[in-house]
Amino acid sequence: MSMDNLKKALKDNKLIVGSDETLKLLKKGKTKEAFVSSNCQAESLNSLEKYCEINKCKLDKLKENSKELGAICKKPFSINMCCIIK
């Protein structure tokens, strides 16, 4: 189901990519759902988990690695984190 949400958000132009942008929006409480790649660094993952818990945002840990997530999001680079804005 999480991949369906990711693809729908991409189609609806509500997907924000990048660790910095994702964490910034999470801190402001403007995210509905966050996604993280399977090979995301532990420090980044810990920050993401912490802010998702504080803001009661759903966190999906994907089985795809960062290169595959970049391809799914139709970007020519790897992506560790992305989120759906409210």
N, C-alpha and C positions, 0 to 999 in steps of 0.2 A: 504494500500500500504506500510506503514512503516514496518509492520511485515514481509512482503515479502522481503523488502530490508535488514532487520535484518537477516533473515534466509539465504538469498543469501550470505551476507557478512560472516556469520558463515561458510557456506559451502566453500567459496572461501578463507577462512583463513585471512580475512581482518578486523575482528571484534576485537576491543580492549576493555577489560572490566575493570571496576574500576574507581572510582571518580578521584583519583590522576592521573592515566595515561590519562584519557580522558581530564582533564583540562590541563595537560602538553602538550598534542598534539594540543589542541585547541589554546593554547598560541603561539605555533610555526606555526599555520596555516596549519597543516597537516591532518586535518579531512574534510571529505566530508559531513557527517551527524552524528548527536549525538542523543542518546536516553536516556530518563530518566523515572524511574519508577513512579508510581502514589503516592507512599508514601515517596518520597525523601525529605530530610530535606530542609527547606526553604532557609537556608544559602547556601547550596550547589547548589540548584536550581538557586538562584540569580546569583552566580558566573558563572554557566553554561550558563544562558541566556545572561549575559554580554559578555562573550567571543564568543558566537555564533553570537551575533549581530556585534561585532567588526570584526570578520573574515568572515562574511556572510556565515555562516555554517547553514544548515537546522537543526532545533531542533524538535524532535518528542516527545511529552509528551504522554507516553503510558498509557493505562487503567490498565495494569497489575501492580501488586505490585512487590517489590524487590525479594521476594521468587519465584514468578512466572517467573520473568525475568531471574533469575538464572537457573531455570528449562528449559526455552526456549533456553538459551545459553549452555545448557548441562553442567552446573557447579553444584557442590554439595553445593553451598553457595548462599546467596542472592546478588543481584547486583542492585545498585542504578543507575549507569550510565554506558553507553558503547558508543563506537563510531566506525564509519567506516573510515579507513584510505584511503587517496588518492592513 
